[in-house]
Amino acid sequence: MNRRVLLLFTFVVVGCVGGDGSGVIELTPKVLIAGVGDSVDLSRFCPRVSERGWVAAQRVEPPSDAVAIFDSVGKYYHTIGRAGGGPGEFRSVTAFGFGPGDSLWVIDSHLIAHIFEPPPGTRFVRSFRFERFFSGEIVSRGMLILPSYFGNPLRYVHPRLLSWDGTEVSRFIMPDSGSLREPEMGSVTLVGTDLLWMALERKYELLLLASDGTVRRRITRQADWFPEHAGPSGFPWITPPKPRIYSISVGQDSLLWVLVRRAHRNWAENKSKAGQIKGLPTPRSVSAIRLAGLFEGVVEVLDPGSGEVVASHEVSGDVLGFVRPGVLCEVIEDDSGAVRIQLWDVRLRRGT
C-alpha cells in the first residue's frame, strides 16, 4: 500500500474527532477502485453506487469517456462505451448513474439517455433524446437538472427534477431577492421530489427550496475559516482558492451533510513544490497528489431544523464529494502515478 494512503487510512479511521457539537464523524473504507486512469477530472470523477453495491466509474484513460463496472469489492467486470452514434453508443459522457432496479443510465453530449440492464450484464435496453438540454445527474428519484447556463445568448436554467421518461416532475425557481443572485448557486441535493437543499457559491449558507418557489429554511454558518468572498475563486488557482461548499447530502436520519473544500494551510509551500499550474483549460490533468497539496476538506453535519453543527471533521483535499448518502469519494495516487478511487462509508456517532 502506498505510504500516503496508509497514513490517510490511519488518520481518518482512528483519529476522528468531534466538532462544535456533540457528535463524532467516523469514516470506514468501503471499496477501492483501480483502473480508471491517471488524472483527476473534478467535474465528473466520482463514481456511482447501486442499491446492490455495484459501482460505475468513468474512465479517463483510453477508452476515455467510457463507463467501467466494478463489483462491491472493487473487482473490474467490463467497460461500457463503444464509440459511435447508434443505440448504446456514445463518445462523450455528461452524466451516469443507476436508475430503477439498478438499471444503468448514461447520458451523452448529444442529449441522449442510454439505458442498460443492471450489472453485471448491462445489456443495452433502449435510449431516448432530450428535447432541449441536459446538464445534471442521475439521482434515486429521477434525473436532476443542475443550476447552469445554457444557450446562445446564455440564459439561466433553474434546477428541476425529471422523471425516468424525461418529463418534468418539479422545478425549483430561485427566489426573487436582491441579496440572492443566480450565479451564487452551488451544490444541490433533493429531499423527496418537492424540496431541494441548495448551497450558495460564495458563503456558508444553505437554502431549502420548495417547488412552489418559497424558501422553507435558511442555514447560515459563521466560521472564521469560511469568510464570505467575492471575485473569481476557481481554476487555475493562481492564488489560494476560496472556501466552497463542494458537496451536500441528506442522510437517512434527515441530517444535512456538508463537504467544504478550502485552500490547504500550507498552500503556498505546496504549490511552490508542485510547480506552477499554467495553461490548462480544465482541471482534468491535475494529479491527485497535487490536489491534496492545494486543498483540504471539512466534513460537517448540520441539524436542518436549528442549523447547529452536530459534528465536524477535517479530511484530505482529494475528497471530492458524496456519491450517495453515507458514502464519500476520494481520489488517491499510487507510487506509479495511477489514480484510484477510495469510497468511504461515513456515519455520525452521537456523543454520550
JORA-V837341 format. One record per helix or strand of 3 or more residues. SS is the DSSP state (alpha for helix, beta for strand). FROM is the first residue (numbers start at 1). LEN is the number of residues. If there is no record, write none. Layout:
# JORA-V837341
ss;from;len
SS;FROM;LEN
SS;FROM;LEN
This chain:
# JORA-V837341
ss;from;len
alpha;3;12
beta;23;11
beta;55;4
beta;67;4
beta;76;5
beta;93;6
alpha;100;3
beta;104;5
beta;112;5
beta;124;6
beta;136;4
beta;142;4
beta;148;3
beta;155;3
beta;160;3
beta;168;4
alpha;182;3
beta;185;7
beta;195;6
beta;205;6
beta;215;6
beta;244;7
beta;256;8
alpha;267;8
alpha;288;7
beta;295;8
beta;309;8
beta;319;6
beta;327;7
beta;339;12
